[in-house]
């Protein structure tokens, strides 16, 4: 191979793209990662401020990171394992409480800062000479040919590979250039994310309050009094909240969270982004596959978005690795359709479930409010039904690719 020819080119160096690159590198593929950002994550210490952007990592994603050999780095840096979850309806008195102990689990998941995951993956990739990380590089055009794909970068460099993987987010250029159609809808909602400090300890509990304008989630961080919030509301209200003084914002948050952590204090900046659900009609065409947000986005109320992306990684790597072992072309549509069959239906079901919850909990109909209130209290009394919701939080509801099931033995 020449220095511009690879087995796989991954466009997008976010968490999902880097996890895919590491998994393929460990399977001895020659990889290039094309990433427009030039920023390299620095090691996180206890003295560092919390990253505004965090993710809830499920058991399946935890297992994937263990199999990739990066989970220990993430644990040693900083995370919060949450053992309890409390969900309630602000309109009436419906509520559900989950405890990991009820399901014989050590926890229900982990809240991890995005910067820590990126740092751990970047450090692990440095150990592989078969990975070329092209930072500050942007895809210009691509041409899919019978036996390979040719990519032209904006800086004039040309690349060739058997397969291109689009991990370049919800506005994926790879998806557009490959002519893959996408369907979706706007929510007319925005989510505000920020770090806050509470008067009381979070006690390793994730809180979620539902209201007619959207859910408010408090996600526990490594410090016992700090949480990351995801506050969903109308775009107009989100704009007002982001303009409020830190003191006024904290007062509003304290009331909206029903004082579960006492008085709140804003720490750092607030970020707001619009919410949209979308899903591609195809996960793959000849020589191209999509993963993560490039293939699907969904409402953040259950924190499943990036975890579905990591399951995409596990499934796609399994498919192309098996094809390589059997000396089949990894970029043919027949090969890539196996990946699509494994992930499309599962992801669609998750999108429908989130849409059902979103519509039900945001409805202002008195009838629906009373029905959901009765439903929450009914579920809280039935352990077998609660277990389904616990499996959703753990990321073990539905088919799990082998790489995300358990730790690989040496």
N, C-alpha and C positions, 0 to 999 in steps of 0.2 A: 504493500500500500504506500502511496505517496503521502506527503505530510498534509494534504488537503482532502484525503479520502478516508472515510470512516465507515464503520458498520452502522452506527446510529448517530444522527444529529438531533439533539434535544434543544428546542427553542424555548427559552424560559428557565431562569435560574432561581426560581422561588423554592419553597419547601418541597413541593411535589416534584418539580423538575429535577432538583438535586438528589432527592431520594431515589428517583428513577435512574439517574446517572450512576449513583453509587451501586445500586442493585445490579445494573447491567455491567458495570466495571468489575464487580466481584464474579460475574459469570464470564469474564474474559472477552467481552466485546470491546472494540475500540470506539470510544465515545468522544463527541464534541458537544459542549454546552454553549449555546449562543445566548448571552445575557446583556441587555442594554445598560444595566447599572454597572458602575465601576466600584461600588462600595463593598468592602470586605468587612464582615462582622468581626468585632473584637471580642475577646474572652470576657465573659460576665463574671463579676465578683460580687460578694455580698454588699459591697459599698456602692455598686452601680444603681442608678435609679431604675425603676421598673419600666419595661417597654410598654408603651400604650397599647400595642397590638399583642393579644394573647390568643391561644387556641385551647380548646378542651380536647385532650388526647384520650382516645378510647383504648380499651384493652387490645383491640386488634391492631391499632396503630402502634401501641407500645410494643407488641410482639414483633411487628415489622422492624421497628428501630433496634430491638434486641438482635434480630437476625442480621441486621446491617452492621451491628457492632458499635452503634452510636448512643444507645440508651444510657450507658454508664456515664458518658460525657454530659448528657443532659441532666441526669440525676445529680451529678457532682456540681454542676453549675447552679441551677436553681429551678425548683418546681414546687407545686403544692398538690399533694394527693388529697382529693376530697372524698370523705367517707359518708357524707349525708347530703340529701337534696330535699329542699322544701319548696313546694309549688302552691300558690294560692291565687284565688280569684278576688280582685279588689272590689268587684261589684257586690258580691254576697259573701258567704262564709265557706265556700268550697275550698278544700285543701288536700294535698297529698304530701306525705313525708316518706322518704326513702332512707334506708340505712344499709350500708354494705354488709353489715353483720346479718341482716335479715336474709341475705342471699348467699351467705358463706363466702363472701368476697372480701379481699383485704382493703379495697377501695372501689369507688364507682368511676374513677378516671383521674386525670391529672390536668391541671391548668399550667400551661407552659408558655413563656414568652416566645414570640416568633423569632426574635433575634438569637435566642439560645439554640433553637432548632437549626437555623441557618448556619450558625457558627459551628455546631457539631458536625453537620453534613460537609461544610467546606473543609474543615480540618481532616475529616476522613477521606475526602476525595484527593487531598494532597498526597496521600500515600499510594496512589495508583498512577503509574506512568502511562497507562492506556486511556487516560482522561485528559482532554484539552479543554480548559475553561477559557472561553473567549469573552471577557468582560468589555463593556463599552462598545459592544457590537450589535448591530441591528440587521434583521432580515430585510432584504429588499424585494427580491422575487425568487420564485422557485419553479422548476420544470420537472414534472414527473414523466420519466421515460420507462421503457419496458423493463430494464434491468437495474435501474438506479434512479435516484432523484438528484438534481443539481440545484444548489442554492447559491444565490448571489447576495452577498452582504452589501450594506450601504457603503462600507469603506472600500469596496472594490474586490474584496477577497471572494474566491469561489470555492465551494465545498461540494463533495460528492458523498453519497451514502446509500446504503441499501434501504434505509428507513429513516423518516423524519418523524419526530414526536412533538406534537404541539402541547406545550405546558405553559403557554404564554397568556393565560388568564382569560377573563370573561370576554374581552374584546380581541380575542385571538386573531392575529394576522395569518397564522398558518391555516386556521380554519377558513378564513376568507379566500386565501390564495388557492386552497384545494377545492373550493366550491362546495363546502359542506353547509347545508342549510340548518338553521336553528329556529326554534319556536320558543316563545316566552311571553311574559307579561310584567308590567311595572306594578309595584305595590302602592305607589304614592305614599311611601313611608321612607324615612331615613333612620339610620342607626347611629347613635352617638357612642363612641368608646372613649374611656378615660380611666385613669387610676385614682382611687379615692382611699382615704383613711377613715376608719370608723372608730367610734368611742369604745365599742365592745369588740371582742375577738369574733372572727367568723367561725371559729371552732370547726374548721375543715368542712364547712357546709356551703353548698352552692344554692343560692336563693333565686327564685324566679316568680315575679308577680305579673299576672295578666290583667290588662285593662283594655278598654274599648279602643284606645289609640295605639295599642301595641304592648308587647312585653318589656319588662325591665329585669335584666339578669345581673346578679352580683356574684362574681366568680372569685373564689378565694386565692390569694397569692401566698408566696413563701413566708411573708411576714404576717403574723397572726391578726393584725389589725388592718391589713391592706387588701383591697379587692380591685378587680377590673370590672367595670360596668359595661353592659351593652343595653342602651336605652333606646327603644324603638318608638317613634312617634311620627307625626306628620312632618313633611319637609319644612313647613312654615314654623312649627313649634321647635323643630330641631335648630333652625336658624336663630330663633330667639334664645334658646338655651345656650347656644354656643357664644352668643354675644353678652350673656349675663356676666356679672362680676363673679369671680370664684366663690365669694361668700353667698351670693344669691343663688347660684347654681347648687351649692352644697345644701342650702336650706330646702330648695325644691326637692332635691334627691332624698334628703332625710325624710320628708313627708311622704314622697311617692314610694319609698321602700318600707313604709310603715314602721320606721325606727328599729328594724331588725338588728342593726349594728349601732344603734344610738345615733348621735350627731355625726354627720359626715364632714370631711374636709377634702377639697379637691387637691390632687397632687399632680403637677405637670399640666400638659396640654389636653385639649379636647379635639377629637377628630369626628367628622360626620361624613357618612356616605349613603347614597341612595340604594334602595333594595330592589332587587329584580330576580325573578326566577326564569331560567332558560335551560333548554335541553336540546342537544343536537339530534338530528334525524338519523345520522350515521356517526358511529365512533371511529370509523376507518374507511379510507379508500385505498387503492393500490399505493403502496410505499409511504402511507401516512396514517398515523393514529393520534387521537386526542385523549388527553388525560386531565383530571382536575377541573378547574373552572373553565378551561377551554371547551370542555364537553358539557358541563352542567353547573348551574348555580341554584341555590335554594334559600328559602328564608332562614335566618340564623337562629330561630327560636330554640332549636335543640342542639346547636353547635356541631352539626354533622358535616358541614361543607368540606373542610380540608380532610377529614377522615375518609370521606368517600373518595377523595383524590388519592389518598394513600392506598386504599383498596384497589383503585384503578392500577396503580403502580405494581402492586403485588400480582394482579391478574395478568397484566401485559408482559411483565418480565417472565412470568411462568410460561406464557405462550411462546414467546420468542426464544427462550432458552430451550424449551422442548423441541422447537423447530430446528434450532442449531444442532442439537444432539442427533436428530434424525436426518441431518444434512439437507434440510429443506430451506428454501429461500425465506428469510424472515420478513420480507417486505411484501409478499404477495397478498392479495385480498383474501384468499382462502385461509391463510395463516391468521391474518388480523381479524377476520370475522369471528374466530373463536374467542378472541378477547371481547369483542362487542357483545356476543351472546352471554358471556359471563357477567358483564357489568351493566348493560343498558337497562334490563328489566328491574334489577335490584335498585339502581339509582332512580328509575322512574317511580317505583313504589315509594321510596323515601320522599321524593318530591310531592307526590300525592298526599302522603301522610302529613307532611309539614303544611301543605295547603289546607288540609282538613282542619288541623289544629289552629292555624292562623285565622281562618274564616270563623271557626266556632268561638274562639276566645276574643276576637275583635268585634263580634257582632253586638249591636246595641239593641237588638230585639229582646224584649222582656221574656218572651217564651224561651228563646235560645239561652239567655242568661240563666234562667232557672233550670233548664235542662242540663247545662254544663255544670252548674253548681251541684245538682243531684249526682251527676256522673262522677265528678271529682271525689265526692264523699263516698260514693259506692265503690269506686276503684280503691280508695284508701283502706276499705275494710276487707278487700279480697287480695290476699297475698299472691295468688296465682296470676291475677291480672296485672298486679304491680310488677311482677317479675318480667312481663313483656316490656314494660317501660324501662326497667332496669337493664334489660338486654339491649335496648336501643341506646341507652347512655353508655353502655360498655362496648358498643359497636359489634355485638355478637348476634344481632338479629338479622338473619339471612345468610346467604352463602359467603364463606370466608376463604379466600385463596390461601394455599398452604403456607406461603411466606408470612402471613399475618395471623397464623393460628397459634404457634408455640415456638419456644426458643429452639433454635437448631442445635443439635448436639455436635460436639467437636469430634 
